[in-house]
Amino acid sequence: MEQKASQLLPDPATMKGALLTWFWCFLNGFFSVRIAALRGNMKAEYQVTVYTQDMAYAGTKDDVYITLVGKRGSSQHGKLGRNKFFFHRGDESTFTVTCSADLGELLLIHLEKRGLVIKDSWLPAKVEVRSSNGKLYVFPIYHWLKGNKKHFFREGAAVLDFQETNHQMIKTRKNELKNQKNLYRWAVYKEGIPLCMKADTLMSLPLDDRYPFTRDLEFGFTAVAALAKLGLEAWSNCIDKWNSMNDIEKLYKSHVTSTSDYVMKHWREDAFFGYQFLNGVNPMMIRRCKTLPSKFPVPSNMIFGKSWLTLRTEMMKGNIYLSDYNILDGVETNTINGRKQFLAAPLVLFHKNEYNEMMPIAIQLKQKPGRDNPIFFPTDSEYDWLLAKTYVKSADFNLHELNFHLLRTHLLAEVFAVSLQRNLPRVHPVFKLLIRHTRYTLQINFLARNLLISKIGILTLYTASGGKGILTLLDRSVSSMTYRSLCIPDDIADRGLEDVPNFYYRDDGLKLWNIMHRFVHDILSFYYKYDWMVQNDAELQNWIQEIFENGFLRRRETGIPQKFITVAELVKFVTMVMFTCSAQHTAVNDGQYDFYGWMPNGPSTMKKPPPTQKGKADEASFLSTLPDVETTVLIMATVWLSNMQTSDRRYLHQFVEEHFTEDFPRYKVTVFQRELKKLSKEIYKRNRDLELPYTYLDPKLVENSVAI
Ligand code: FE2
C-alpha cells in the first residue's frame, strides 16, 4: 500500500549546509557552482516501508510520524499516510517521503505514535528506507512503542562505541544507555544469590519483556490453573498417604507422555535408574570415580553384577562412576501439612557394565559413614534397594530444580539479560546476537520468584528443601558454580565423561555447542578483527563486569572473566550465554513432566528419615515414605505447567527478528540454520534406533530463551 506524504521542508542545518556549499563553489569556479546549484534545487524522494510484527495487539490505529536523519540533514517530522491509516499486525505499508534536498547517508529515524482518542501500543518490526539512488537502509525495531513519544532507531549495521565518528550518533548512543539503565535496574532478591530485575509488579516490567496476551491466556501460571486443566482438583486437598501403587497410577493417568509412560514402566529397573544420570532431566550429577572417597567405605575387593573383577580393578579400568550429593548435607528440611520431611545427602556408585549400561552398585544415604548409615546394594531385599534408590531420586529432584534448573539457567539468564539491556545499545553486535536469547526471561523469573520460591510458592511449600532450605541450597549452589561447569566441553572433561557410551546429552550438547561456537566466532570476528578492539570496547567491558558482580557476586574463584582481553575469550563467553539460555535450559527443563510425572521416579520430598538398618522396608512402608497425595498432585501440576508448549514458542533456528542487516552476518545466520538442521536430522536418525529417544537437545525443539 502506498501513500503520499506531504512535501517536507529542509531543516536549518540543511540550509546552513547549502550556504557553505555555495561558498565553496564560488571559490572553486563556475563549473562547481553549477553542480551546487543543481543540488540545491533537487528534491529527494524516499520510499519508506513500515513492517508491523505479526502478533496479537501488535498493530495500532494511532497516527505514526517519522523523521529521517542523514549525514546532510533531517527530514521534517511528517505523518505517514494522508488520511487515517491503520498499522495492522503483520502489515507491510509503503509511503513516499519527499525532502527538498538529499539527506546524504541515512543514520537513524525518529518514530512516533500519536493517539488522540485511542492510545494503544504498537510493535513495529522494522522500517526500510530506499533512497532515490536505490540504496536500501534497514532500521530494526522490534520494540513496543507506547504513549506519545519520539523513539529513535539506528540504521542496522552494527557499530562499536569507539568506532562512532558522528557526534550526533555518540550522543544518541549515550542517551539510549542512560534510558536503559533507568528502565532496567538491579535488585537483591536474597543475599547470596544472583541479583535480579527490579520490578514490584508484573505490569512494571518493560513491555518488551512481558508475555503477549495470547501466552498469558494459554499459560495462566498457577498450579490451581494447572490442576483444573488436568482435572485434578478433587485430589488436591487430600493429605493422606498413598494406599497403593495403583492409586498413584490413577492420578498419573490424567496426563501421559510417551516418555513418562516409559518411565512408569521401567522406573524400578537399575539400568534405567543409571540411564537417567546420563540422559534424564538432570544429567549433571555423575562423574568418573578414580578414588573412592573415605566417607563411602565400599569394599574395594567387592565384585558385582556378572563381572568377576573387583571394584578396585574396575575403577582402574575407568568403569566406575560416582554421584555425590554432599551439597545437601545438613540442609534444613521442610514441614508439610504439619509433618517433618526428610532429604538424603546420598552417595551413589555406578559401574559401566559390559552392555554399556550404567548400573548402580552401591548407595549410602548420608555423608557420614557409620553403623546407622548402611550401604545398600542391589543384592539387598527388593524394597530396601528400591527405597534407597528413591531417596537418591528425591535428593536429585531437589538439587536439580534449585541448582541446575533455577540457578544455573533461569537466574543466570536474567543476569545476562539485564546486563545486556543496561550496557549494550541496540546497535552493538553482541546485543544483536543475544537479544533473542532473553525473550520473556524476566517475566518467567518474576513468576518463579512469586509462585515457586516465595513464602507461598509451590517449591517452598511442597519440597523437602522448601523454606530455609531453599536459600541454603541456593547459596551453596552459587558457591559451587564455576565458569568451566557452565561450558559443556569443559564440564564433560572435568567430570571425566568423554568416552561414556550412550550419553546423548553429551553427544548432542557438544555438537550444539560447537555449532554455536562457530556461529558466534564468525559473527564476532567480523566486528572484532583484533584483540585490542575487544579491550577498547567500554560497553562490552561494562557488560561482563556487571555479570561478574551481580551474577557471580564477585567470586573470582568461579573463573568467570571480569573483563575480556581477547576475541577468543569473548567468543567463548557469548557461546556459553547462548548455550545456557537455550540448549542447557531445554535439557534440564523440558523433561520435567516426562521424568517427574510418575512421582515415585522423583519424589519432591520423603516423609520418613533414611533407613538406619536393612530388612525393614516393604511396599507399605515404601508407600508411607512417599509424599502425601496433595504434595504429589501439586508438584505434578507444577511440572506439567513447566513443560507446557505455548503456541508462540521460538526455537533455536528461528530468527524472527532480523537484528543483523549486513550481508555477512545474515549469511552466517543461514549457515547456522543449515548446521542446526543437519544436526536435527542426525539426532532423528539416531533416535529411531533407541528404545527411549533423547529429544531434548534436538535443535528443532530447543527453545531460544528461558521463557518457561
Ligand atoms: Fe525452566
Boltz pocket constraint, residues with backbone or C-beta under 6 A from the ligand:
constraints:
  - pocket:
      binder: B
      contacts: [[A, 405], [A, 410], [A, 585], [A, 589], [A, 642], [A, 706], [A, 708]]
      max_distance: 6.0
